[in-house]
Amino acid sequence: MQLAIAGAMLIAIFSGILYHYIEISIFENVAISLNRIAKDLEPRSKLYALQSKIPDVKISVDETKIQKPYFSYNKDKSSTQLHYPTSYGTLIIDKNTKEYSQITAQILSNIIFINATAIFLILFYALFLSRILVLPVRALALKLSKLNEHSLKGVESTQVPSEFEPLAKSINRLIKRIEAYALSQKELFIGAAHELKTPLAVMKTKNEVTLLKDRPKEQYCQALEQNIKSIDQMNKMVSAILQIGRGEAVQFEKPVNTDIIAFLGEICESFKALTKKEGKNLSTSFSPKSLKISIQTTLFTHIMQNFLQNALKFSPEGSEVKVETKLLDNILEISVSDEGCGIGENKDIFAPFKRYGKAGGSGLGLFVAKNAANAMGAQISVLNRNDGKSGAVAKLLLKIS
């Protein structure tokens, strides 16, 4: 509405300027013609000879002398007078400009009519048509306001005008991400409760059995040692859950312009000492050698640390873990391959608390990595190697904007 009023005011101002310019142009032409006549009548001998030949013009002479020529108009500008100084007095040329005055009056009335019509149409559009245009937006907003964690239904793109289909598709993609996030959180809470409840129940049972009767000191020590192991396992679980919380907190971390290749090299360098200690080899092959992109470095570190920890965990002694980068069109592919036992590709390895292989762990590493990749707008995958060797390859695909 404010824009409509501002537009109407601009139209009125522009029209006023246009009318003023037209009026000045018309009467300037009159002034030019009168000046030409005055110059022709400078010799007094031509005064009465020309007077009868010029229509709509009355010529008279006033004995009073003036220094400069000037114009005067009557009230409605139906008559224009030029007072022109000559050697024999003041020459007064009176021209009938009633026709010009009527033309300017007609122009003014036409401008006012056009302005009034334009302003009416603008206000009509602002008050009525704009309300009709925003009805789909209001309907969409009402539908979104009714969404909650129990009802995450997408927007039917066929129920909105074609202009709003891209918006509806974007909202549906966001709803799917929220739905996936809510489902993963539900799985996390259920899994955490189950994983913590089981060792607590075992510890309680062992303590109750131990306290049923007096036992040798060694049996008490054995029960305590088993409880300590269970507590250590639960501590690992709690630490992993806290790591997930920290990962969710840094999802809002501001992206930083970083040389991703150099940053990845630093992460790999920090793992080389651990690799040598375990009798394994960590090699790198980066292409290109340098690439600056805007990235959330903490989330990227979570993903790469998880890839490297899993590769080292499942690789046998004397094997090689290789980190490679490739730039394919607008996508940077980062892969971490190992020579372990591989994975079961028919299993959901990104689900929380899912453990595979004989190596221990909380089962939350890939779950954390998946959430971090989603927050970055990246994609991750873990598949078996297809080059004839045993082992798995974890890949991270980053879009280069």
LINCORDA-V765578 format. One record per pair of residues at least 24 apart in sequence whose ideal C-beta (glycine too) atoms are under 10 Angstrom apart, sorted by the first residue. I is the first residue (numbers start at 1). GAP is how many residues later the second one is. D is the distance in whole Angstrom. If there is no record, write none. Layout:
# LINCORDA-V765578
I/GAP/D, I/GAP/D
This chain:
# LINCORDA-V765578
1/122/8, 1/125/5, 1/126/7, 1/129/8, 2/124/9, 3/119/9, 3/123/7, 3/127/10, 4/115/9, 4/117/10, 4/118/5, 4/119/6, 4/120/9, 4/121/7, 4/122/3, 4/123/8, 4/126/8, 5/114/9, 5/117/8, 5/118/8, 5/121/8, 6/116/10, 7/111/9, 7/112/9, 7/115/6, 7/116/10, 7/118/10, 7/119/9, 8/107/8, 8/108/10, 8/110/8, 8/111/4, 8/112/9, 8/113/10, 8/114/5, 8/115/7, 8/118/9, 9/110/9, 11/103/9, 11/104/6, 11/107/6, 11/108/7, 11/111/8, 12/99/10, 12/100/10, 12/103/6, 12/104/10, 12/106/9, 12/107/7, 14/97/10, 14/101/9, 15/93/9, 15/96/5, 15/97/8, 15/99/7, 15/100/5, 15/103/9, 16/92/10, 16/95/8, 16/99/9, 18/89/9, 18/93/7, 19/85/8, 19/88/6, 19/89/6, 19/91/10, 19/92/5, 19/93/9, 22/81/9, 22/82/7, 22/85/6, 22/86/9, 22/89/9, 23/54/9, 23/77/9, 23/78/10, 23/80/9, 23/81/5, 23/82/10, 23/84/8, 23/85/8, 24/80/10, 25/79/10, 26/51/10, 26/71/9, 26/74/5, 26/75/9, 26/77/7, 26/78/6, 26/81/9, 27/44/8, 27/46/8, 27/50/7, 27/53/7, 27/70/7, 27/73/7, 27/74/9, 27/77/8, 29/71/9, 30/41/9, 30/47/10, 30/50/6, 30/52/9, 30/65/6, 30/67/6, 30/70/6, 31/38/10, 31/40/6, 31/49/8, 31/51/7, 31/64/10, 33/24/9, 33/47/10, 33/49/10, 33/60/10, 33/62/8, 34/35/9, 34/37/8, 34/46/7, 34/47/9, 34/48/4, 34/50/8, 34/59/5, 34/60/9, 34/61/6, 34/63/10, 35/34/7, 35/36/10, 35/47/7, 35/49/8, 35/58/9, 37/45/8, 37/47/9, 37/54/9, 37/56/6, 37/58/8, 38/31/7, 38/44/6, 38/45/9, 38/46/4, 38/47/9, 38/48/8, 38/53/6, 38/54/10, 38/55/6, 39/45/8, 39/47/10, 41/43/8, 41/45/8, 41/50/6, 41/52/8, 42/42/9, 42/44/6, 42/45/7, 42/46/9, 42/49/8, 43/43/9, 43/44/9, 43/45/9, 44/42/8, 44/43/8, 44/44/5, 44/45/9, 44/47/9, 47/39/9, 47/41/9, 47/44/8, 51/42/10, 54/39/9, 54/41/9, 55/40/10, 55/41/9, 56/38/9, 56/39/6, 56/40/4, 56/41/8, 56/42/9, 56/43/9, 57/25/10, 57/36/6, 57/37/7, 57/38/5, 57/39/8, 58/34/8, 58/35/8, 58/36/4, 58/37/8, 58/38/8, 59/32/7, 59/33/7, 59/34/6, 59/35/8, 59/36/10, 60/29/10, 60/30/9, 60/31/8, 60/32/5, 60/33/8, 60/34/7, 61/25/8, 61/27/7, 61/28/5, 61/29/7, 61/30/6, 61/31/7, 62/27/6, 62/28/4, 62/29/8, 62/30/6, 63/25/9, 63/26/5, 63/27/8, 64/25/7, 64/26/6, 65/24/6, 65/25/6, 66/24/5, 66/25/10, 73/24/8, 73/28/9, 74/24/10, 74/27/9, 76/25/6, 76/26/10, 76/29/9, 77/24/4, 77/25/10, 77/27/8, 77/28/9, 78/24/8, 133/28/9, 133/30/9, 135/26/10, 136/24/5, 136/25/5, 136/27/8, 136/28/6, 136/31/9, 136/32/10, 137/24/10, 137/27/7, 137/30/9, 139/25/10, 140/24/7, 140/27/7, 140/28/7, 140/31/8, 143/28/9, 144/27/7, 144/30/10, 144/31/9, 147/24/10, 147/28/7, 147/31/9, 149/29/8, 149/30/9, 149/33/6, 149/36/9, 149/37/9, 150/32/9, 152/24/8, 152/26/6, 152/27/5, 152/28/10, 152/30/7, 152/31/10, 153/26/10, 154/25/9, 177/197/7, 177/198/10, 180/190/10, 180/191/10, 180/194/8, 181/67/9, 181/190/8, 181/193/8, 181/194/10, 184/60/10, 184/166/9, 184/167/8, 184/168/7, 184/183/7, 184/186/8, 184/187/7, 184/190/9, 185/59/9, 185/63/9, 185/167/9, 185/186/10, 187/161/10, 187/164/6, 187/165/5, 187/166/8, 187/167/10, 187/180/8, 188/53/8, 188/56/7, 188/163/10, 188/164/5, 188/165/8, 188/176/8, 188/179/7, 188/183/10, 189/52/10, 189/163/9, 190/162/9, 190/163/9, 191/46/10, 191/50/10, 191/160/8, 191/161/5, 191/162/4, 191/163/9, 191/171/10, 191/172/8, 191/173/9, 191/176/9, 192/45/7, 192/46/9, 192/48/9, 192/49/6, 192/52/9, 192/160/8, 192/161/8, 192/170/10, 192/172/9, 194/159/7, 195/38/9, 195/39/8, 195/42/6, 195/45/10, 195/46/9, 195/157/9, 195/158/6, 195/167/8, 195/168/8, 195/169/9, 196/37/10, 196/38/6, 196/41/6, 196/42/8, 196/45/9, 198/32/9, 198/36/10, 199/28/9, 199/30/9, 199/31/4, 199/32/8, 199/33/10, 199/34/6, 199/35/6, 199/38/9, 200/30/8, 200/31/10, 200/34/8, 202/24/8, 202/25/9, 202/28/6, 203/24/5, 203/25/10, 203/26/10, 203/27/5, 203/28/8, 203/31/9, 206/24/9, 233/127/8, 233/129/9, 234/128/10, 236/124/9, 236/125/8, 236/126/5, 236/128/10, 237/116/8, 237/124/10, 237/125/5, 237/126/9, 237/127/8, 238/124/9, 239/123/8, 239/125/9, 240/112/9, 240/113/9, 240/121/8, 240/122/4, 240/123/8, 240/124/4, 240/125/8, 240/127/9, 240/128/8, 241/111/9, 241/121/8, 241/123/7, 241/127/10, 243/59/8, 243/63/10, 243/119/9, 243/121/7, 243/122/9, 243/125/6, 244/58/10, 244/108/8, 244/120/6, 244/123/7, 244/124/5, 244/127/7, 244/128/10, 246/52/8, 246/56/9, 246/122/9, 247/51/8, 247/52/7, 247/55/6, 247/56/10, 247/120/10, 247/121/5, 247/122/9, 247/124/6, 247/125/6, 247/128/8, 248/120/9, 248/123/7, 248/124/9, 248/127/8, 249/49/9, 250/46/7, 250/47/9, 250/48/4, 250/49/6, 250/51/10, 250/52/8, 250/122/8, 250/125/8, 251/45/8, 251/47/9, 251/48/7, 251/120/8, 251/121/8, 251/123/9, 251/124/4, 251/125/8, 252/44/9, 252/123/9, 253/42/10, 253/43/5, 253/44/8, 253/45/6, 253/46/7, 253/122/9, 253/123/10, 254/40/9, 254/42/8, 255/38/9, 255/39/4, 255/40/6, 255/41/5, 255/42/8, 255/44/10, 255/121/9, 255/146/10, 256/37/10, 256/38/7, 256/39/7, 256/40/8, 256/41/6, 256/42/10, 257/35/6, 257/36/7, 257/37/5, 257/38/8, 258/33/9, 258/34/7, 258/35/7, 258/36/8, 258/37/5, 258/38/10, 258/39/6, 258/42/8, 259/30/10, 259/31/6, 259/32/7, 259/33/5, 259/34/8, 260/26/10, 260/28/10, 260/30/9, 260/31/5, 260/32/7, 260/33/5, 260/34/10, 260/35/6, 260/37/9, 260/40/8, 260/65/8, 260/72/7, 260/74/8, 260/138/7, 260/140/9, 261/25/5, 261/26/9, 261/27/7, 261/28/6, 261/29/5, 261/30/5, 261/31/9, 261/32/10, 261/64/6, 261/66/10, 261/71/9, 261/73/10, 262/24/9, 262/27/9, 262/28/7, 262/29/9, 262/30/9, 263/28/10, 263/30/10, 263/32/8, 263/34/7, 263/37/7, 263/38/8, 263/41/9, 264/27/10, 264/36/8, 264/37/10, 264/40/7, 264/59/7, 264/61/7, 264/68/10, 264/70/7, 264/132/10, 265/24/10, 265/58/9, 265/60/10, 266/35/10, 267/33/9, 267/34/6, 267/36/10, 267/37/5, 267/38/7, 267/40/10, 267/41/7, 267/56/9, 268/36/8, 268/40/7, 268/53/9, 268/55/5, 268/68/9, 270/35/9, 270/38/9, 271/33/9, 271/34/8, 271/37/5, 271/38/8, 271/40/9, 271/41/7, 271/50/8, 271/52/9, 274/34/9, 274/35/9, 274/38/7, 275/33/9, 275/36/10, 275/37/6, 275/40/9, 275/45/9, 275/46/7, 278/34/6, 278/35/9, 278/37/8, 278/38/10, 278/39/7, 278/40/10, 278/41/10, 279/36/10, 279/37/9, 279/38/4, 279/39/6, 279/40/9, 280/31/9, 280/32/6, 280/35/6, 280/36/8, 280/37/7, 280/38/7, 280/39/6, 280/40/7, 280/41/6, 280/58/9, 280/59/9, 281/34/9, 281/37/8, 281/38/7, 281/39/5, 281/40/7, 281/41/9, 281/58/10, 282/26/8, 282/29/9, 282/30/8, 282/33/10, 282/38/8, 282/39/5, 282/40/8, 282/41/7, 282/54/10, 283/37/6, 283/38/7, 283/39/5, 283/40/7, 283/41/9, 284/37/10, 284/38/7, 284/39/5, 284/40/7, 284/41/8, 285/37/7, 285/38/7, 285/39/5, 285/40/8, 285/41/9, 285/50/10, 286/37/8, 286/38/7, 286/39/5, 286/40/9, 286/48/9, 287/37/8, 287/38/6, 287/39/6, 287/40/7, 288/37/8, 288/38/9, 288/39/6, 288/44/9, 289/36/10, 291/34/8, 291/36/7, 291/41/7, 291/107/10, 291/109/7, 292/108/10, 293/39/7, 293/105/7, 293/106/9, 293/107/6, 293/108/7, 294/106/10, 294/107/7, 295/37/10, 295/81/7, 295/83/9, 295/103/7, 296/76/8, 296/79/7, 296/80/6, 296/81/10, 296/82/10, 298/74/8, 299/69/10, 299/70/9, 299/72/9, 299/73/4, 299/74/8, 299/75/10, 299/76/6, 299/77/5, 299/79/9, 300/34/9, 300/72/8, 300/73/9, 300/76/7, 300/78/9, 300/96/8, 300/98/8, 301/71/9, 302/63/9, 302/66/6, 302/67/6, 302/69/9, 302/70/5, 302/71/9, 302/73/10, 302/74/10, 303/31/9, 303/33/10, 303/62/10, 303/63/10, 303/65/8, 303/66/5, 303/67/9, 303/68/10, 303/69/5, 303/70/6, 303/73/8, 303/75/8, 303/77/7, 303/91/9, 303/93/6, 303/95/10, 304/30/7, 304/32/8, 304/65/9, 304/68/10, 304/90/9, 304/92/7, 305/60/9, 305/63/10, 305/64/9, 306/30/9, 306/58/9, 306/59/5, 306/60/7, 306/61/9, 306/62/6, 306/63/4, 306/64/10, 306/66/8, 306/74/9, 306/88/8, 307/27/8, 307/28/9, 307/29/4, 307/30/10, 307/31/9, 307/58/9, 307/59/9, 307/62/7, 307/73/8, 307/75/8, 307/85/10, 307/86/10, 307/87/4, 307/88/9, 307/89/7, 308/28/6, 308/30/9, 308/86/9, 309/27/10, 309/52/9, 309/56/7, 310/26/8, 310/28/8, 310/30/9, 310/33/10, 310/39/10, 310/46/10, 310/47/9, 310/49/9, 310/51/9, 310/55/6, 310/56/7, 310/59/9, 310/72/8, 310/82/8, 310/84/7, 311/25/5, 311/26/7, 311/27/4, 311/28/9, 311/29/7, 311/80/8, 311/81/8, 311/82/9, 311/83/7, 312/24/10, 312/26/8, 312/28/9, 312/47/10, 313/25/9, 313/27/8, 313/44/8, 313/45/10, 313/46/5, 313/47/9, 313/48/7, 313/52/9, 314/24/6, 314/25/9, 314/26/3, 314/27/6, 314/28/9, 314/29/9, 314/42/9, 314/43/6, 314/44/9, 314/45/6, 314/77/8, 314/78/7, 315/24/6, 315/25/5, 315/26/9, 315/44/10, 315/76/7, 315/77/10, 316/24/7, 316/25/9, 316/74/10, 316/75/10, 319/70/10, 319/71/9, 319/72/8, 320/69/10, 320/71/9, 321/70/9, 322/69/10, 322/71/9, 323/71/10, 324/69/9, 324/71/10, 325/71/10, 325/73/10, 326/69/10, 327/71/10, 327/73/8, 328/69/9, 328/72/10, 329/70/10, 329/71/9, 330/68/10, 330/69/6, 330/70/5, 330/71/8, 331/47/9, 331/48/9, 331/66/5, 331/67/7, 331/68/6, 331/69/7, 332/46/9, 332/64/8, 332/65/7, 332/66/4, 332/67/8, 332/68/6, 333/46/10, 333/62/6, 333/63/8, 333/64/6, 333/65/8, 334/44/9, 334/46/10, 334/60/9, 334/61/7, 334/62/5, 334/63/8, 334/64/7, 335/46/10, 335/58/5, 335/59/7, 335/60/5, 335/61/8, 335/62/10, 336/46/9, 336/56/9, 336/57/7, 336/58/5, 336/59/8, 336/60/8, 337/48/6, 337/50/9, 337/52/8, 337/54/6, 337/55/7, 337/56/4, 337/57/8, 337/58/9, 338/47/8, 338/51/10, 338/52/9, 338/53/5, 338/54/6, 338/55/8, 338/56/8, 339/46/8, 339/50/6, 339/51/6, 339/52/4, 339/53/9, 340/45/10, 340/50/7, 340/51/5, 340/52/6, 341/43/10, 341/49/7, 341/50/8, 341/51/8, 342/40/10, 342/41/9, 342/42/4, 342/43/7, 342/47/10, 342/48/6, 342/49/6, 342/50/5, 342/51/10, 343/39/6, 343/40/8, 343/41/6, 343/48/9, 343/49/5, 343/50/10, 343/51/10, 344/40/9, 345/37/9, 345/38/6, 345/39/6, 345/47/9, 349/32/10, 349/33/6, 349/34/10, 349/43/9, 349/45/10, 350/30/8, 350/31/10, 350/32/8, 356/36/10, 366/28/9, 369/25/8, 369/27/8, 372/24/10, 373/24/9, 373/25/9, 377/24/9
